[in-house]
Amino acid sequence: MKDQILMTELKVGLANTNFSLPGELKQAVELIKQKRQFSYVVVPMSRFMSQVKLTPDAISQYYDSHKDDFTLPEKVSVDYIELSLAQLMKQEHPSQQEIQQFYQDHISAFTRPAQWNLQQIFIRVPADATQQQLSDAKQKITKITQALNKGTNFGAVAQTYSDNPALATPVWITADQVDPMVQGILMKTHDNNTVSAPVRAEQGYVIVKILNTRSAKVFSFADVRDKVTAEYAQQKAEAKFSDLNDQLSNVAYENPHTLAIAAKQLNLPIQSTELFSREGGATAFTKNLNVINAAFDDDVLLQNNNSNPINLNDNDVVVLRINKHVPTIVKPLSDVKATIIKTLTQQAALKQIKQWSDALVQKIQQGMSLQQAASQNGLSIQQVAYIAQHSSAVEGNILNAVFEMPRVDTKNKNNVSDVQLPSNDVAVIVLEKVQTGDRDALSAANKKVFESSLKNNMGILDYQLYVNGLLQIARIEREDEKS
């Protein structure tokens, strides 16, 4: 932690103490605020797609060399029986007498315990306290008692003396939420706004002020009937679940080549899944990793045995077996021929359009105008006036290519480039003019933003160079190498 703080201080120090010269600011503004004017034509990919002619041999060769791309993974579908606590609960239909008896037998579960609204003052005493520490604690308790006896506000005394002032905030609690010694105070005190004498609790001395009390309340059967019914059903279902789980495991193991016997004995339906691979299927069940691992286990898949019980969660168990097994297969050429033709056509067209656009770029570099090129090839010119680098008015690939092109000058009058677009069309671009940013045109506020950003970036660069320098001269030893 200390080292991290020191490194942060170094990084911040380099950033905060850096500076930029007027010439550097001018150069940065000229570059960042630069705008460019250009024209371009878009050469459509479709023009070349229609020209591609494929031979049957080319299609067959591609199929033979890319069979992995046309391979369907191994798949299985499974039959299974599921033991579910939720389903067992739905099968419970207790009588009125049974749930009333359950209510009486578990009356504490339907009782709101007594509650006390407390403030506490706590003086900590270590378990291995010295005589001096004990003496100091007792002196503090004496001062607290004297202050409270004089009528000083309990909260004010707690803020002054308590080792945990937060305990002075009034809070409702039950007896099982406090130290046993405090429980004794609660049980003996029946009046509100009563301040106890100090008692020695497990971790120190405690003084309690009881502000208010709520007596324990037994909820009537009518008020909690639904809750009683649900808890009765859950308790009964949990007992059945445990017993049936053992039966399921035994019967499935003793009859490894069928689920029918276990399904009949436990009165559970046999369910089936769709086909799924080792990557899982479309349902939550076939996506469950435990289910997938069991289905593709050799004992289940190859030996055709029932699986061991599989825990989907704490309250759901299944046993499965293979229903259908589809081995890995390669799709026949007839099924994938259309896909191959599309792929090969696109590959050939991409190669042709690149060759064509490169040739057009070369012609423009040699003196042909973009207007001539467009007219000869039935293309339309798009003209873009001065535009900034991060504008959204032009397709991103075109804009990036424009700002990567060198500036126009006397030696570079025909500044032209081509770039592929997401649609696979190709744009041929001619850069016409470059307008540099003007530092003097910036407002005072924008100048400050530029200066601050430039200083921070230079500070980050200095820090990185400093770290790289340390890494180059550092001698690093590993602990395992020392031994």
Order of alpha helices (4+ residues) and beta strands (2+ residues): alpha-alpha-beta-alpha-alpha-beta-beta-alpha-alpha-beta-beta-alpha-alpha-beta-alpha-beta-beta-beta-beta-alpha-alpha-beta-beta-alpha-alpha-alpha-beta-beta-beta-alpha-alpha-beta-alpha-beta-beta-alpha-alpha
